[in-house]
Amino acid sequence: MGRIIGLSGVDGSGKTTVATSVVKQLKDKGYTVTYHHEIDFIFLKPLFRFVSKTVGRHQAENVKENLIIGAENGSRIWADMYYILVWLDSLLAYIYFKLKKGVIIHDRWIYDFTTFFDHKYYRNRLIKKLYTIFPSPDVYILLTVPEDVALKRKEGDIAHIDHDINYYKSMASKALENAKKWECDAIIDASRPIQDVTDDIFTIITN
């Protein structure tokens, strides 16, 4: 049975960098390990491939783009479709990983989506509820950094071009609320050297 390690944190907290480092260290120590990023959709990708073959690649790309842009811009219909598809894919992936052997490093656990809802003025109560009752990972770790560090790390990222220090403060506050709500296993300062952060997570996983 797979052991899922869910990493959370604001954009710029170093989740992907840390996850990659932890995966390498686990592999070097002989562990069977799988890396999974939040947007590495396991079941949605085959669905989009099927749609591409059915209606054409251009149309399929339009649907995918509308889903993502609609969710970003707060379009009710597209946002509902996007968030329910992400939730379903995440649930199926969760089941798949639990049946898989080894350690799964999950880069951004689904709870992080709830930190975006208020910022994007998303109001669908049913879908928001589905995200809050999603199963917990076997180990839930929150990575934290000072807001100015997160802001600095995301400079030049087109997805964060309009985000100022207040955005990161708000997201960090919500992430901390989530950590307390779902009783995370550790809160780790990820502004330290990457190897120190990696060693801390490695110790938590192996213990």
TORKOL-4160 file (C-alpha; in steps of 0.2 Angstrom, whole numbers, padded with zeros to 4 digits, m for minus):
207
<pt num="1" X="0000" Y="0000" Z="0000"/>
<pt num="2" X="0007" Y="0017" Z="m0005"/>
<pt num="3" X="0012" Y="0030" Z="0008"/>
<pt num="4" X="0006" Y="0047" Z="0002"/>
<pt num="5" X="0016" Y="0063" Z="0008"/>
<pt num="6" X="0006" Y="0078" Z="0004"/>
<pt num="7" X="0016" Y="0095" Z="0003"/>
<pt num="8" X="0007" Y="0111" Z="0005"/>
<pt num="9" X="0012" Y="0129" Z="0005"/>
<pt num="10" X="0010" Y="0146" Z="m0004"/>
<pt num="11" X="0017" Y="0148" Z="m0021"/>
<pt num="12" X="0035" Y="0152" Z="m0019"/>
<pt num="13" X="0037" Y="0141" Z="m0003"/>
<pt num="14" X="0048" Y="0129" Z="m0013"/>
<pt num="15" X="0037" Y="0114" Z="m0014"/>
<pt num="16" X="0043" Y="0108" Z="m0031"/>
<pt num="17" X="0061" Y="0111" Z="m0027"/>
<pt num="18" X="0060" Y="0102" Z="m0010"/>
<pt num="19" X="0049" Y="0088" Z="m0017"/>
<pt num="20" X="0062" Y="0085" Z="m0031"/>
<pt num="21" X="0076" Y="0084" Z="m0018"/>
<pt num="22" X="0066" Y="0073" Z="m0006"/>
<pt num="23" X="0063" Y="0061" Z="m0021"/>
<pt num="24" X="0081" Y="0060" Z="m0025"/>
<pt num="25" X="0086" Y="0057" Z="m0007"/>
<pt num="26" X="0073" Y="0043" Z="m0005"/>
<pt num="27" X="0079" Y="0035" Z="m0021"/>
<pt num="28" X="0097" Y="0036" Z="m0016"/>
<pt num="29" X="0092" Y="0027" Z="0001"/>
<pt num="30" X="0084" Y="0013" Z="m0009"/>
<pt num="31" X="0066" Y="0018" Z="m0007"/>
<pt num="32" X="0053" Y="0015" Z="m0020"/>
<pt num="33" X="0046" Y="0033" Z="m0023"/>
<pt num="34" X="0034" Y="0042" Z="m0035"/>
<pt num="35" X="0033" Y="0061" Z="m0038"/>
<pt num="36" X="0017" Y="0068" Z="m0042"/>
<pt num="37" X="0013" Y="0086" Z="m0046"/>
<pt num="38" X="m0005" Y="0094" Z="m0043"/>
<pt num="39" X="m0007" Y="0097" Z="m0062"/>
<pt num="40" X="0000" Y="0080" Z="m0068"/>
<pt num="41" X="m0018" Y="0074" Z="m0070"/>
<pt num="42" X="m0018" Y="0055" Z="m0071"/>
<pt num="43" X="m0036" Y="0053" Z="m0077"/>
<pt num="44" X="m0040" Y="0070" Z="m0085"/>
<pt num="45" X="m0025" Y="0068" Z="m0098"/>
<pt num="46" X="m0032" Y="0052" Z="m0106"/>
<pt num="47" X="m0049" Y="0061" Z="m0106"/>
<pt num="48" X="m0042" Y="0076" Z="m0115"/>
<pt num="49" X="m0034" Y="0064" Z="m0127"/>
<pt num="50" X="m0050" Y="0056" Z="m0131"/>
<pt num="51" X="m0059" Y="0072" Z="m0134"/>
<pt num="52" X="m0045" Y="0077" Z="m0145"/>
<pt num="53" X="m0048" Y="0062" Z="m0156"/>
<pt num="54" X="m0066" Y="0064" Z="m0156"/>
<pt num="55" X="m0068" Y="0083" Z="m0159"/>
<pt num="56" X="m0051" Y="0088" Z="m0165"/>
<pt num="57" X="m0035" Y="0094" Z="m0155"/>
<pt num="58" X="m0040" Y="0112" Z="m0158"/>
<pt num="59" X="m0057" Y="0110" Z="m0150"/>
<pt num="60" X="m0050" Y="0100" Z="m0136"/>
<pt num="61" X="m0037" Y="0113" Z="m0132"/>
<pt num="62" X="m0050" Y="0126" Z="m0132"/>
<pt num="63" X="m0060" Y="0117" Z="m0119"/>
<pt num="64" X="m0045" Y="0114" Z="m0108"/>
<pt num="65" X="m0040" Y="0133" Z="m0110"/>
<pt num="66" X="m0058" Y="0139" Z="m0106"/>
<pt num="67" X="m0058" Y="0128" Z="m0090"/>
<pt num="68" X="m0042" Y="0135" Z="m0084"/>
<pt num="69" X="m0045" Y="0153" Z="m0089"/>
<pt num="70" X="m0063" Y="0152" Z="m0083"/>
<pt num="71" X="m0057" Y="0146" Z="m0066"/>
<pt num="72" X="m0044" Y="0159" Z="m0065"/>
<pt num="73" X="m0056" Y="0173" Z="m0070"/>
<pt num="74" X="m0071" Y="0167" Z="m0059"/>
<pt num="75" X="m0082" Y="0162" Z="m0073"/>
<pt num="76" X="m0096" Y="0152" Z="m0063"/>
<pt num="77" X="m0099" Y="0138" Z="m0076"/>
<pt num="78" X="m0081" Y="0135" Z="m0081"/>
<pt num="79" X="m0074" Y="0136" Z="m0063"/>
<pt num="80" X="m0087" Y="0123" Z="m0057"/>
<pt num="81" X="m0082" Y="0112" Z="m0071"/>
<pt num="82" X="m0064" Y="0114" Z="m0068"/>
<pt num="83" X="m0064" Y="0112" Z="m0049"/>
<pt num="84" X="m0076" Y="0096" Z="m0050"/>
<pt num="85" X="m0064" Y="0088" Z="m0063"/>
<pt num="86" X="m0049" Y="0092" Z="m0053"/>
<pt num="87" X="m0057" Y="0085" Z="m0037"/>
<pt num="88" X="m0063" Y="0069" Z="m0046"/>
<pt num="89" X="m0045" Y="0067" Z="m0054"/>
<pt num="90" X="m0037" Y="0069" Z="m0037"/>
<pt num="91" X="m0049" Y="0057" Z="m0029"/>
<pt num="92" X="m0045" Y="0043" Z="m0042"/>
<pt num="93" X="m0027" Y="0047" Z="m0040"/>
<pt num="94" X="m0028" Y="0046" Z="m0022"/>
<pt num="95" X="m0035" Y="0028" Z="m0023"/>
<pt num="96" X="m0023" Y="0024" Z="m0037"/>
<pt num="97" X="m0008" Y="0029" Z="m0026"/>
<pt num="98" X="m0015" Y="0020" Z="m0010"/>
<pt num="99" X="m0015" Y="0004" Z="m0021"/>
<pt num="100" X="0003" Y="0008" Z="m0027"/>
<pt num="101" X="0019" Y="0002" Z="m0018"/>
<pt num="102" X="0031" Y="0014" Z="m0010"/>
<pt num="103" X="0031" Y="0032" Z="m0006"/>
<pt num="104" X="0022" Y="0045" Z="m0016"/>
<pt num="105" X="0028" Y="0063" Z="m0014"/>
<pt num="106" X="0013" Y="0074" Z="m0019"/>
<pt num="107" X="0018" Y="0092" Z="m0024"/>
<pt num="108" X="0004" Y="0103" Z="m0017"/>
<pt num="109" X="m0010" Y="0093" Z="m0008"/>
<pt num="110" X="m0028" Y="0097" Z="m0014"/>
<pt num="111" X="m0032" Y="0107" Z="0002"/>
<pt num="112" X="m0022" Y="0121" Z="m0005"/>
<pt num="113" X="m0035" Y="0124" Z="m0018"/>
<pt num="114" X="m0046" Y="0130" Z="m0003"/>
<pt num="115" X="m0034" Y="0145" Z="0000"/>
<pt num="116" X="m0038" Y="0151" Z="m0018"/>
<pt num="117" X="m0057" Y="0151" Z="m0017"/>
<pt num="118" X="m0060" Y="0167" Z="m0007"/>
<pt num="119" X="m0046" Y="0176" Z="m0017"/>
<pt num="120" X="m0055" Y="0171" Z="m0033"/>
<pt num="121" X="m0073" Y="0175" Z="m0026"/>
<pt num="122" X="m0078" Y="0157" Z="m0029"/>
<pt num="123" X="m0094" Y="0153" Z="m0020"/>
<pt num="124" X="m0100" Y="0136" Z="m0025"/>
<pt num="125" X="m0103" Y="0129" Z="m0007"/>
<pt num="126" X="m0105" Y="0110" Z="m0013"/>
<pt num="127" X="m0089" Y="0110" Z="m0022"/>
<pt num="128" X="m0080" Y="0119" Z="m0008"/>
<pt num="129" X="m0087" Y="0106" Z="0004"/>
<pt num="130" X="m0080" Y="0092" Z="m0007"/>
<pt num="131" X="m0063" Y="0100" Z="m0006"/>
<pt num="132" X="m0064" Y="0101" Z="0013"/>
<pt num="133" X="m0069" Y="0082" Z="0015"/>
<pt num="134" X="m0056" Y="0076" Z="0004"/>
<pt num="135" X="m0046" Y="0061" Z="0012"/>
<pt num="136" X="m0030" Y="0066" Z="0021"/>
<pt num="137" X="m0013" Y="0061" Z="0015"/>
<pt num="138" X="m0003" Y="0049" Z="0026"/>
<pt num="139" X="0009" Y="0063" Z="0030"/>
<pt num="140" X="0004" Y="0081" Z="0028"/>
<pt num="141" X="0018" Y="0094" Z="0028"/>
<pt num="142" X="0016" Y="0113" Z="0027"/>
<pt num="143" X="0031" Y="0122" Z="0020"/>
<pt num="144" X="0032" Y="0141" Z="0026"/>
<pt num="145" X="0043" Y="0155" Z="0020"/>
<pt num="146" X="0042" Y="0174" Z="0024"/>
<pt num="147" X="0030" Y="0183" Z="0013"/>
<pt num="148" X="0044" Y="0194" Z="0005"/>
<pt num="149" X="0054" Y="0178" Z="0001"/>
<pt num="150" X="0039" Y="0170" Z="m0008"/>
<pt num="151" X="0036" Y="0187" Z="m0017"/>
<pt num="152" X="0054" Y="0187" Z="m0023"/>
<pt num="153" X="0054" Y="0169" Z="m0029"/>
<pt num="154" X="0039" Y="0172" Z="m0040"/>
<pt num="155" X="0046" Y="0188" Z="m0048"/>
<pt num="156" X="0044" Y="0187" Z="m0067"/>
<pt num="157" X="0031" Y="0173" Z="m0065"/>
<pt num="158" X="0017" Y="0178" Z="m0077"/>
<pt num="159" X="0005" Y="0169" Z="m0066"/>
<pt num="160" X="0009" Y="0180" Z="m0051"/>
<pt num="161" X="0012" Y="0197" Z="m0060"/>
<pt num="162" X="m0002" Y="0205" Z="m0051"/>
<pt num="163" X="0002" Y="0198" Z="m0034"/>
<pt num="164" X="0009" Y="0209" Z="m0021"/>
<pt num="165" X="0015" Y="0206" Z="m0003"/>
<pt num="166" X="m0003" Y="0206" Z="0004"/>
<pt num="167" X="m0008" Y="0192" Z="m0008"/>
<pt num="168" X="0006" Y="0181" Z="0000"/>
<pt num="169" X="0002" Y="0186" Z="0017"/>
<pt num="170" X="m0016" Y="0181" Z="0014"/>
<pt num="171" X="m0012" Y="0165" Z="0006"/>
<pt num="172" X="0000" Y="0161" Z="0020"/>
<pt num="173" X="m0013" Y="0164" Z="0033"/>
<pt num="174" X="m0025" Y="0153" Z="0025"/>
<pt num="175" X="m0012" Y="0139" Z="0023"/>
<pt num="176" X="m0008" Y="0140" Z="0041"/>
<pt num="177" X="m0027" Y="0139" Z="0045"/>
<pt num="178" X="m0028" Y="0123" Z="0034"/>
<pt num="179" X="m0013" Y="0115" Z="0043"/>
<pt num="180" X="m0022" Y="0117" Z="0060"/>
<pt num="181" X="m0039" Y="0112" Z="0053"/>
<pt num="182" X="m0032" Y="0096" Z="0046"/>
<pt num="183" X="m0019" Y="0093" Z="0059"/>
<pt num="184" X="m0004" Y="0093" Z="0048"/>
<pt num="185" X="0011" Y="0082" Z="0054"/>
<pt num="186" X="0024" Y="0096" Z="0053"/>
<pt num="187" X="0027" Y="0114" Z="0049"/>
<pt num="188" X="0044" Y="0117" Z="0041"/>
<pt num="189" X="0053" Y="0133" Z="0038"/>
<pt num="190" X="0058" Y="0131" Z="0019"/>
<pt num="191" X="0068" Y="0147" Z="0018"/>
<pt num="192" X="0083" Y="0137" Z="0025"/>
<pt num="193" X="0095" Y="0128" Z="0014"/>
<pt num="194" X="0087" Y="0115" Z="0003"/>
<pt num="195" X="0097" Y="0101" Z="0011"/>
<pt num="196" X="0091" Y="0105" Z="0028"/>
<pt num="197" X="0073" Y="0105" Z="0023"/>
<pt num="198" X="0075" Y="0089" Z="0014"/>
<pt num="199" X="0083" Y="0081" Z="0029"/>
<pt num="200" X="0069" Y="0086" Z="0040"/>
<pt num="201" X="0056" Y="0079" Z="0028"/>
<pt num="202" X="0066" Y="0063" Z="0025"/>
<pt num="203" X="0067" Y="0060" Z="0044"/>
<pt num="204" X="0048" Y="0063" Z="0046"/>
<pt num="205" X="0044" Y="0051" Z="0032"/>
<pt num="206" X="0056" Y="0037" Z="0037"/>
<pt num="207" X="0050" Y="0038" Z="0055"/>
